[in-house]
Amino acid sequence: MPQLAEAIDTALTKWDAATAGALAGSEAAGHALIVSHEGSDLVGTCQCGRRLGRITPGRPLDALAVPWVRHTSTDLTAAAIRATA
């Protein structure tokens, strides 16, 4: 069974990367906070493709959540205002 779990994980990772690349910057991308494991670090990314930071395990996730909240509240609001001006 470990091989099946690994195969599913690999397939989902490839699908997630391809989908994120295809949707990056588009309105359809959404803005969920995604935390992924890369090497020995945790990397925060918005679903729209914006990188939010990198932390080591054991650090509070606030280091990734705060930039995401700022992005989804301040950055997106400012961009919407600029688009309508």
N, C-alpha and C positions, 0 to 999 in steps of 0.2 A: 503493500500500500504506500510506502514512502515514495516510490517512484511515481505513482499516480499523482500524489499531492505535489511533488516537485514539477511534474509536467504541467499540471493545471496552473501552478504559480508562475511558471515560465511563460505559458501562453497568455495569462492575464497581464503580466508585466509587459510583454511585447505589444498586446492590444492597447494597454493604457498609454504606452509611449507613443504609439502611432496615432491614437485618437487625440492625445494632448497636442501633438505636433500639427495635426490637421485642423484642430479647433482653436489653436492659440491665437489670441487677439480677437476672436470673433464673438459676437453677442451670444451665440449658442453655447459658448464654452462654459458659462456659469462662473461662479466665484466661490467654490467650496475650498476649504483649507485641506491640502493634501500633505501628509507627513510620510516620507518614504525613508527607507534605510539604505544609505549608500556608503559602502565601506564600513567604517566604525562610527559614522556620523548619522544624525537624523537631519533630513533636508526638508524645509518647508517650501511649498509651492502653491500658488493659487491655481485653481482649476483652469483659469484663463491663460496660464502659462507664466505669470510673473513669479520670479524667484523671490523668496522672502527671507531666506537665511539658512544657516547650517549650525547645528549644535551637537555637542557630544551627549551621549546617553547619560542620564543622571541630572542634567540641567533641566530646569523647569521649562515646560512647553510654552510658557508665556513669551519666551524669546522669539518664538515663531508666531504665536497667536496675536501679539500686539501689532507687529507689522501687517498682518493679514486684516485685522480690524481697521487699521489706519487705511489700508488699501481699499477695502470694501466700503468704508464710510466717507473718508475725505477725498481720496484720489478719484474714485468713480463719480462722486457728486461734482467735483470740480470739472471733470471731463465732460459730464452731461451739460453743465452750464456753458462751457466753452462751445460745445456742439450746437447749442440752441442760440448762441449769441451771434 
